[in-house]
Amino acid sequence: MDVNSYYDQGEEEYVSGNYSKALFLFEIEMAHQPSSDCRNYIGCCHLALGDFFNAIKCFKELINSSPKWERPVFNLGRVYLKMGEFKKAIKHFNKALEINDQSEDALYYLGLYYFEIEEIEQAESYYIQSLKINDKQSETHLNLGMCYFRLSKYELALKHFDNAYLLDESCYDAVRNKGLVLSCMNNFNLALESFMLAHKISPNETECMIDIMYHNAKIKNYEIALEWTNKLLNLEPDNDTAKRFYEKLQVSLGKVDHSRDVTED
């Protein structure tokens, strides 16, 4: 294996969510060709794996060696946010923004912080500022859409969920959340289209299968709703929501399924 490729491979594994493998590759890279970027990634791997002690150690070392670099500062804030240490988290997010007030990521994490503590309008403000610097951030559009959803600004929520999906067609949450907004707007047919697309992106998400069941029933497609209920019951036979919905559909369809009867002696 080419030593010069360890960093690139580690980055690919990190983006794919394979954090243990990414950490292994970045540590090899550090042994051969140490860099601040590589050390930062190692800290991020520790964070993703829930190893907060080593993540904190890594980011603090980087802050000491690169005090004018905002990235390890807001990454340390991310660790504290995960740990529920909100005062330390906001301190580091604000410090990162002081170092670089044009950091789209520092603004993003400030938005994340305020959303976490239920200050939705403040979160909205920081997400908007982040997108003004770079509007090609799928996750920022997604989170801003969630702010608008929470604030019942449905048209704006739909706009940003669409933007998130256009930037990342694997973004299941953007598509499903769009369906939930459309459902709140009583646009059940359009909501169903979104849930079907979300299911195509992530076929094993049971929450989406429940959405499809429910919305087919809402538009009186009871037979189709029953098909999806049976699909979910085949996947999860003990799913209580699906079992209750199955019984309701039997009433709506005027059917009795004796194969599911439970007899007692």
N, C-alpha and C positions, 0 to 999 in steps of 0.2 A: 504494500500500500504506500502511495506517495505521501510522505510526511506533510507536504504543503497542502494536501487535500483534507486533512483532519478537521480544520476549522470549517470549511465549506460543508463537509459531511455532517459535522455536529450541528451546524445551522439548519440543515435540511431536516435532521432528526428532531430538532427542537420545534420547528414549525409544524412538523407532523404530530407532535405531542408525545414523542418517544423520549422522555426526559432522562431516563436512566442511561440509555444508549448515547444520547447527546452529551451527557455529563462525562461519560467514559471517553468520548472522542475529544472533547474540549480539554480534559485533563492531560491527554497525550499531547495535544497541541501545545499546552502550557509548558510541558516538560521539554519540548523541542524549540518552541518559538513563542515565548511569553509575550502577551500584549494585554492592554487594558480592556480591549473589546472582548477578548477571550475570557478574562477573569470575570467580567460583567456577566457574560453568558453562564459561567459556572455558578455565580450567585443566583441567577434566574432559574437555573435547573434545580438548585437546592430549594428555592422558594416553591417551585412547581411540585416538587416531591414532598413538601411539607417539612423539610429540614430547616427550620427557622434559625436555629443556632448557627449553622454554617453559612446560611444566607446572610445573616447580620454580620458575621465575621468578615465575609468576603466583601460586602459592600462598604463596610467601615474602612477596610484596608484600602479600597479603591478611592474612597473620599479623601483619605489622608495623602495618597500619592497623586491624586488628580483633583484638587479642591475646586477647580474652575469648570469641572464637567458635571452637568446637572443629572446625567442618567443614573449613576449609582445613588444619588441623593433621593430621587423619586422612587427608585427601586427599593431603597431601604424603607421609604414610606409605605410601599406596597406590602412589605413584610409586616410592618406594624399594623397595617389595616387588616391583614389576614389574622393577626393575633388579637384583634379587637382593642388594640392600644391606640385609640383614636387621637389623643392629644399628640402623641409622638408622630403619628401618621401625617396629620395636617401640618405639623411643624416642618417636616421634611418635604412635603409637596410644595409648601410656600417657599421654602428655601431654594428648591430646584427652580422655581419660577423666577426668583430673584437673580439667580445665576444666569438664566436665559429666559427672558420674557417672551421669546418667540418659539419656545418648545411646545410643539403640539401635544407631545406625550405628557408633559407636566400638567398642561391644561386638562387633558383627558383624565388623568388620575385625580385631579381636583374635582372634576365632574363626578367621577366614580365615588369619591369620598362623600360628597354632599348627597348623592343619591342613597348611599348606604345609611346615612344618618337621617334620611327622610326630609331633607331640605331640597325639594325637587326643583323649585325655580332657580335656586343657586346652582344646582347641577346643570340645569338647562343652559344657564349663562356660560359656564365654563366649556361645555360641549360646543356651543356656538362659536366661542372664541377659538377653540381648537380647529374647527372646520374652516374658519376664515383663513387660517394658516395653510391648511391642507384639507381640501374637501374630498379627497380620495380615500378616506378612512372608513371602511365598512363598519367596524365595530363602534365607532363614534356615532355614525348615523343610526345604528341600531339602538344605542343607548339614549340618544336624543329622542328617537321615536318612542322609547319607553317613557321618557319624561312627559312627552306630549300625551301619551296614552293615559298616564296617571293624572294629568291635568285636564283630561277629557277634551283635548284639542285634537279631535280625531283626524281631520284632514291633514294636519301637519304630521301627525303620527304616521299616516299612510305614506306620505311623501318620503319620509326618512326611512321607513321600512323598505320601500321600493328602492331607494338609493343604496341601502345596505346590500340588498340582493343583487342589484346591477353590478356592484363592485365585487361581490363574492357570491357566486351562484350556489355555493355549498352552505350558505347561511340559513340553516333550518329555522332559527329563532326569528329571523326577519319575516319569513314567509308565514310561519304559524302565528306570530303576533299580528301580522296584517289580517289574517283570518279572524282573530279575536276582536280586532277593532271593527271590522266589517260586521261581525255578529252583533256588537254593541250598537251599531248603526242600523240593525235589522235588515242588512243586506245578506240574507242567508245563502242565496245562490252563489254570490261572489265569495262569501266566506268559505263555502264548501270548495270552490275552486282552489283557494289558497291552501286549505287543509290537504287537498289531494296532492298539490305540488309539494307541500312540506313532507307528506308521507313518502313521496317519490325520492326526496332527498335523504330521509332517514326512515326507512321502512319499519324499523323495530320500535319506534317511539309510540308507546301505548297511549300517551296523552293525546296524540294526534288521531289515533284510531278512534278514541272516544269522541273527539270533536267531529269526526266524519260520521260516526253513528248518530250522534245527536242532531247534526244539521240535516242529514237525510230525513230524519224523523220530522224535523221542523218544517220541511217542505213536502211532507207526507209521502216521501219515498220509503215506505215502511219495509218493503221487501229488500231493498238495497241496504237499509239500516240493519235489517236482520242478518244479511250476509256479512256485514262488517262486525256485527256483534259476535257471530259465530267464529270469524277469523280471530278476534281477540280472545275468545274463550278457548280456542284451540291453542293459542299462544300462551295464555295464562288462565288455566281452568278455574282458579280460585279468585279471579278478579271480581270483587264484589260489585263494582259499578256495572260491569258487563252483565253479571247475573241478574241484577235488578232491572237493567234496561231490557234484557231478554224477556223477562216476565211482562213488562209493560208493552213490548212489541207484540207479544202473543195476544194480549187483550185488543190492541189496535187492529190486528189482522184477523181477529176472531178465530185464532188457532189454539189448539192444545197439543203440546208436544209430550206424549206419554213417555218418550225415551228419557226425559229429564225428570220424570216424577220420582219422588222419594217415598217409598212405602215403609210403613212401620208395622211391626208385629203387634 
